[in-house]
Amino acid sequence: MRQLGLLVLAILLGVAAWWWFSHEMPRRERERAVAAEAAARQAERANSLYRWRDANGVLQVTEQPPKGRRYERISRTPEDGIEVRGDRD
């Protein structure tokens, strides 16, 4: 009788483990992926400047995007291979 109880317990533990790995683990992985994507977007925005033209056509570069105007998001840090020097004509 005791062996039957242990067998039932082992089967229940196996079913519980199967459910955990087939339902809970994928859900947690999706949640982690969504959180990582949101963190990457936030980091990109923190490293961004916004280039746009005002009503007079003057180029503006700001830390916040303008409301109701087209703008271009630019990075604060230059890409590899791009050299910025102010002493060139």
C-alpha positions in Angstrom: 0.0 0.0 0.0 2.9 2.3 0.8 4.4 1.8 -2.6 1.1 2.7 -4.3 1.1 6.0 -2.3 4.7 6.8 -3.4 3.8 6.0 -7.0 0.8 8.4 -6.9 3.0 11.0 -5.2 5.6 10.6 -7.9 3.0 10.9 -10.7 1.6 14.0 -9.1 5.0 15.6 -8.8 5.7 14.7 -12.4 2.4 16.3 -13.5 3.2 19.4 -11.4 6.7 19.7 -12.9 5.3 19.3 -16.5 2.7 22.0 -15.9 5.4 24.3 -14.4 7.8 24.0 -17.3 5.1 24.1 -20.0 3.0 27.0 -18.6 4.8 29.1 -16.0 8.3 29.1 -17.4 7.3 30.4 -20.9 5.1 33.1 -19.3 8.0 34.3 -17.1 10.3 34.3 -20.1 7.8 36.5 -22.0 7.5 38.8 -19.1 11.3 39.1 -18.9 11.6 39.7 -22.7 8.9 42.5 -22.5 10.7 44.1 -19.5 14.1 44.0 -21.3 12.6 45.5 -24.4 11.0 48.3 -22.4 14.3 48.9 -20.6 16.2 49.1 -23.9 13.6 51.6 -25.3 14.0 53.7 -22.2 17.8 53.7 -22.4 17.6 54.6 -26.1 15.3 57.6 -25.2 17.7 58.7 -22.4 20.5 58.7 -24.9 18.5 60.6 -27.5 18.2 64.2 -28.7 15.5 65.4 -31.0 16.2 67.5 -34.2 13.4 69.5 -35.7 12.5 72.9 -37.3 10.4 75.5 -35.6 7.7 77.7 -37.3 10.4 80.0 -38.6 12.4 77.2 -40.1 15.2 77.4 -37.5 16.8 74.1 -36.6 16.2 73.1 -33.0 17.9 70.3 -31.0 16.2 69.5 -27.8 16.0 66.8 -25.1 12.3 66.4 -25.5 10.4 65.7 -28.7 8.2 68.6 -29.9 4.5 68.2 -29.8 2.7 68.3 -33.1 5.8 68.6 -35.3 7.9 66.1 -37.2 11.3 65.4 -35.6 14.3 63.1 -36.0 15.7 61.2 -33.1 19.5 61.4 -32.9 21.9 59.7 -30.6 24.0 61.7 -28.1 26.9 59.3 -28.6 28.6 59.0 -32.0 28.7 55.7 -33.8 31.9 53.8 -34.1 34.0 55.0 -37.0 32.6 58.5 -37.1 35.0 61.2 -36.1 33.7 64.6 -35.0 36.3 67.4 -35.0 35.5 71.1 -34.7 38.7 72.4 -36.2 37.9 71.4 -39.8 36.5 73.8 -42.3 
